[in-house]
Amino acid sequence: MNNGAAAATAAALAAGVGVSLQTSINGHASVAVDSPVVATAVNHGSALALALLVALATGAFPRAARTIRARRAQVRWWWFLGGLMGFVAVLAIITVTPAMGVVAVGVAVTLGQLAGSVAADSFGIGPGGRRPMGALRSAGIAVAVLAVIVGSIGRFEGASALAVPVVVVAGAIIAIQQAANGWIVVVTGEPAVMSVINFAVSGFFVGSALLVALATQPIDLAALPPWAPLGGAIGAVIGVVSAVAVRIIGVLSLMLCIAAGQAMGSIALDLVVPVDRVGLTAGAVVGAVLAVAAVALAGLGAVRGRARPRASGDAGAVPQPTTNEP
């Protein structure tokens, strides 16, 4: 593994730990105000503020405009759906975390991320190109699925089990979102601009949902913890790291690394500050170990199987002005 791939892998693992921390913060905030919509709004609002501050302070917007003009690249409309995808996924996760716990949410999201990642890499949706599965990557997926099953032992009961499909879909949406965000970084050259676009788009939907929530139910905003905005700040950093790393290691390897980091972080959080009544289980610990093994297998597969070069008709090829794009 070269230095770039090693650095991207380490960054993705750290991002996974950040995901578990963000999930815990948002889950506790949702419980405090008894409103997942408010927790989602705080998450996205703080993320947008941080991303905008960084973009303005570093002059990212003028550089992005110059880069787009120099590359003469056309921007596809679906790249901007990343913000909507993020809103839907985060709202779903925040809603069920108090009932399922951080570890249980993590294993369910992992399953969805695997499905979305396989689709993204197989069809060349992400900027890393089409990446063949291969024996090692297939083995990595199998071990990751086993990690999901083992990690769920003693966690999914009653109403919590009914929420699992929702979280799985949210995980798949996150995987596709990373591909869309990665393309914005490719054409602009500015991860900070990508974050601003991502959270600005999601802000429209978050704001609409917040207005409905405030109009239909009593919400004690004073009960919101002062540390609640940290979830969004962490999410903004995760988005930038993921958008850069996906270009190097591909969507599947990125999601597997995030899953491993998330599993390890979730164990620590459920042990110290559990958001549900179950807390840490033996299955969660075993699942985390299996998730790390899955990352190792997938990483070896990514090194041995390089991404296919993009043809002009590939779904992920950088659009040029002379092509007829939808």
PyMOL commands that set and color helices and strands:
alter all, ss='L'
color gray80, all
select helices_A, chain A and resi 3-33+36-58+60-71+77-100+102-123+134-151+159-188+191-216+221-223+230-272+282-304
alter helices_A, ss='H'
color red, helices_A
deselect
rebuild
show_as cartoon
